[in-house]
Amino acid sequence: MKIGTDVLEINRIKTDEKFLEKFLNKQEIEYINNFNKSKERIAGFFCCKEAVFKALDMKIFKPHDIIISHHKNGKPYITLTGNSLKHFKNQNYKNIDISISHSKTIAQAVCIIH
């Protein structure tokens, strides 16, 4: 089992298109744009991808290899692609659990891989 976590002050997050395209895919950007307080959600997604990267214990961070989606009940889940998926399978992991939270000033995420 591996764990990763990340915390970020929301005022440090950028919302310009260049930053979003660097860290998020189109599906994630569309999801975030459905909410009024998108900066908090962007920070949460950033923390989540960092937490997954830390839990995977990889040397190279490719944010587009980690896709954040949500079940109908709102619970987030991860889909891995590319080298992240290859690494996950090579380590014989079975599941990834994530949790994302934010307040007005802080975003945080936790990832457990088992």
C-alpha positions as CSV (number, residue, x, y, z in Angstrom):
1,M,0.0,0.0,0.0
2,K,1.2,3.5,-0.8
3,I,-0.2,6.9,0.3
4,G,0.2,10.4,-1.2
5,T,-1.1,13.7,0.0
6,D,-0.9,17.4,-1.1
7,V,-2.1,20.7,0.4
8,L,-2.2,24.0,-1.4
9,E,-3.2,27.6,-0.6
10,I,-5.9,28.4,-3.1
11,N,-4.6,31.9,-3.8
12,R,-1.4,30.4,-5.2
13,I,-3.3,28.6,-8.0
14,K,-3.4,30.1,-11.5
15,T,-6.6,30.0,-13.6
16,D,-5.2,31.1,-17.0
17,E,-5.8,28.9,-20.0
18,K,-2.1,28.0,-20.4
19,F,-1.9,26.7,-16.8
20,L,-5.2,24.7,-17.1
21,E,-4.1,23.0,-20.3
22,K,-0.8,22.1,-18.8
23,F,-2.4,20.2,-15.8
24,L,-5.9,19.3,-16.8
25,N,-7.5,17.6,-19.8
26,K,-10.6,18.9,-21.6
27,Q,-13.0,16.7,-19.6
28,E,-11.6,18.1,-16.3
29,I,-11.7,21.7,-17.5
30,E,-15.4,21.3,-18.6
31,Y,-16.3,19.8,-15.2
32,I,-14.6,22.7,-13.3
33,N,-16.3,25.3,-15.5
34,N,-19.7,24.0,-14.3
35,F,-19.1,25.6,-10.9
36,N,-19.0,29.2,-9.6
37,K,-16.0,28.6,-7.4
38,S,-13.8,27.1,-10.0
39,K,-10.5,28.3,-8.4
40,E,-11.1,26.0,-5.4
41,R,-11.8,23.0,-7.7
42,I,-8.7,23.7,-9.8
43,A,-6.6,23.7,-6.7
44,G,-8.3,20.5,-5.5
45,F,-7.6,18.8,-8.9
46,F,-4.0,20.0,-8.8
47,C,-3.6,18.6,-5.2
48,C,-5.2,15.3,-6.3
49,K,-2.8,14.8,-9.2
50,E,0.2,15.6,-7.0
51,A,-1.1,13.1,-4.3
52,V,-1.5,10.4,-6.9
53,F,2.0,11.1,-8.3
54,K,3.5,10.9,-4.8
55,A,1.7,7.6,-4.1
56,L,2.8,6.1,-7.4
57,D,6.4,7.1,-6.4
58,M,7.3,7.9,-10.0
59,K,10.2,10.1,-11.1
60,I,8.5,12.0,-13.9
61,F,5.1,13.8,-13.3
62,K,2.8,13.8,-16.3
63,P,-0.4,15.4,-15.1
64,H,-2.3,14.3,-18.3
65,D,-1.7,10.6,-17.4
66,I,-3.9,11.1,-14.3
67,I,-7.6,11.8,-15.2
68,I,-10.0,12.9,-12.4
69,S,-13.7,12.1,-12.9
70,H,-16.7,11.9,-10.6
71,H,-19.3,9.2,-10.0
72,K,-23.0,10.3,-10.1
73,N,-22.9,10.7,-6.4
74,G,-20.0,13.2,-6.7
75,K,-17.3,10.9,-5.4
76,P,-14.1,11.4,-7.3
77,Y,-12.1,8.7,-9.0
78,I,-8.9,8.3,-11.0
79,T,-8.2,6.9,-14.4
80,L,-4.6,6.3,-15.3
81,T,-3.1,6.4,-18.8
82,G,0.4,6.3,-20.3
83,N,3.4,5.7,-18.1
84,S,1.4,6.1,-15.0
85,L,-0.9,3.2,-15.9
86,K,2.1,1.1,-16.9
87,H,3.8,1.8,-13.6
88,F,0.6,1.0,-11.7
89,K,0.3,-2.3,-13.4
90,N,4.0,-3.1,-13.0
91,Q,3.7,-2.7,-9.3
92,N,0.8,-5.1,-9.2
93,Y,-1.5,-2.5,-7.5
94,K,-5.2,-3.1,-7.7
95,N,-7.1,0.0,-6.6
96,I,-6.7,3.8,-6.2
97,D,-8.8,5.7,-3.7
98,I,-8.8,9.5,-3.6
99,S,-10.4,12.2,-1.5
100,I,-10.4,15.9,-2.5
101,S,-11.4,18.7,-0.1
102,H,-11.2,22.5,-0.1
103,S,-12.2,25.5,2.0
104,K,-12.1,29.1,0.9
105,T,-8.4,29.2,1.4
106,I,-6.9,25.7,1.4
107,A,-7.3,22.7,-1.0
108,Q,-6.0,19.2,-0.1
109,A,-6.1,15.7,-1.5
110,V,-5.2,12.2,-0.3
111,C,-4.5,9.2,-2.5
112,I,-4.2,5.6,-1.3
113,I,-3.0,2.9,-3.7
114,H,-3.3,-0.7,-2.8
